[in-house]
Amino acid sequence: MSDKMMMTIAHAVNDVVLVVLKTPEILEPVGISQEKFFAKVLGYDETGLWVQFRDFELPVRVGEESGLWIPESMQKVDASAMLPWGAIATVMHFPDVEGYDKPSPFNRDIGFNNSDTS
């Protein structure tokens, strides 16, 4: 990224960022209690930042007749959550760090690999 380019949240979409919450208890009802965590930015709007949580532990429904959710067994799923802007203290973006920036079409192996490994 050029030093002259102004950074906006739009530059972080599809990247992994470090999110620090002002009020981590706001997400406790959905099972997120960390003050800071890494997440992939899916998008944003006037309400907040949409992020992806990979391998989010979701309780498996037990007892069909009672309709209760008992977290005795868990399944891991990909989930997304909206983080309200008022709950976010800061978002740290790593645009030039491998694994934290979105894949560039120029960095993909396209075509045949003709290297001899013997």
C-alpha positions in Angstrom: 0.0 0.0 0.0 1.3 3.4 -0.9 2.2 5.8 1.9 0.1 8.4 0.2 -3.1 6.2 0.1 -5.6 6.9 2.9 -6.5 3.8 4.9 -10.2 3.0 5.2 -12.0 0.0 6.6 -12.8 -1.0 3.0 -9.1 -2.0 2.6 -9.6 -4.6 5.2 -12.5 -6.5 3.6 -11.5 -10.2 3.1 -8.4 -9.7 5.3 -7.7 -11.0 8.8 -7.6 -8.2 11.4 -7.1 -7.9 15.1 -10.2 -6.5 16.8 -10.1 -5.0 20.3 -13.5 -4.4 21.9 -14.3 -1.6 24.3 -17.1 -3.7 25.9 -16.3 -7.4 25.4 -19.4 -8.3 27.5 -21.6 -7.1 24.7 -20.8 -10.4 22.8 -20.9 -12.8 25.8 -24.5 -13.8 25.0 -23.3 -15.3 21.7 -20.3 -17.0 23.3 -17.5 -14.5 22.6 -15.9 -13.3 25.7 -12.4 -12.2 24.6 -11.4 -8.6 24.6 -9.2 -9.0 21.5 -9.3 -11.6 18.8 -8.4 -12.2 15.2 -11.2 -12.4 12.6 -11.7 -12.1 8.9 -13.6 -8.9 7.8 -16.6 -9.8 5.6 -18.0 -6.3 5.3 -19.2 -3.3 7.1 -22.1 -0.9 7.2 -23.4 2.0 9.3 -24.2 -0.3 12.2 -20.9 -2.1 12.5 -18.3 -4.5 11.2 -19.2 -8.0 9.9 -16.5 -10.6 10.8 -16.1 -14.3 10.3 -15.4 -16.7 13.1 -14.0 -20.0 11.9 -14.7 -23.1 13.9 -17.2 -21.4 16.2 -18.5 -23.9 18.7 -22.2 -24.4 18.4 -24.2 -26.6 20.8 -25.8 -29.6 19.3 -29.6 -29.9 19.9 -30.3 -32.7 22.4 -33.8 -33.9 23.4 -36.0 -33.3 20.4 -39.2 -33.7 22.4 -38.2 -31.0 25.0 -36.7 -28.6 22.4 -33.8 -27.8 24.7 -30.3 -26.9 23.6 -27.8 -28.7 25.8 -24.1 -27.9 25.1 -22.9 -31.4 26.1 -21.6 -31.9 22.6 -20.5 -29.2 20.3 -20.1 -28.8 16.5 -17.7 -26.4 14.9 -19.1 -24.2 12.2 -18.1 -21.1 10.3 -20.2 -18.2 11.7 -20.4 -14.4 11.0 -21.2 -11.7 13.5 -21.9 -8.0 13.4 -19.7 -6.1 15.8 -21.4 -2.7 16.6 -19.1 0.2 16.0 -19.8 1.4 19.6 -18.3 -1.8 21.0 -15.0 -1.6 19.0 -12.0 0.1 20.5 -9.7 -0.4 17.5 -9.1 -2.6 14.5 -5.6 -3.4 13.6 -5.0 -4.3 9.9 -1.9 -6.1 8.5 -1.9 -5.4 4.8 1.6 -6.5 4.0 1.9 -9.6 6.3 1.6 -13.0 4.6 -1.5 -14.8 5.7 -3.2 -11.7 6.9 -3.7 -10.0 3.5 -6.2 -11.0 0.8 -4.8 -13.3 -1.9 -3.4 -11.5 -4.9 -4.2 -13.0 -8.3 -0.6 -12.3 -9.2 0.7 -14.6 -6.5 -1.1 -17.8 -7.6 0.5 -20.7 -9.3 -1.1 -20.9 -12.7 -0.1 -23.3 -15.4 2.3 -26.2 -15.4 5.0 -26.9 -12.9 8.0 -28.3 -14.8 10.5 -28.4 -12.0 12.5 -31.6 -11.5 12.5 -32.6 -7.8 14.7 -35.7 -8.2 
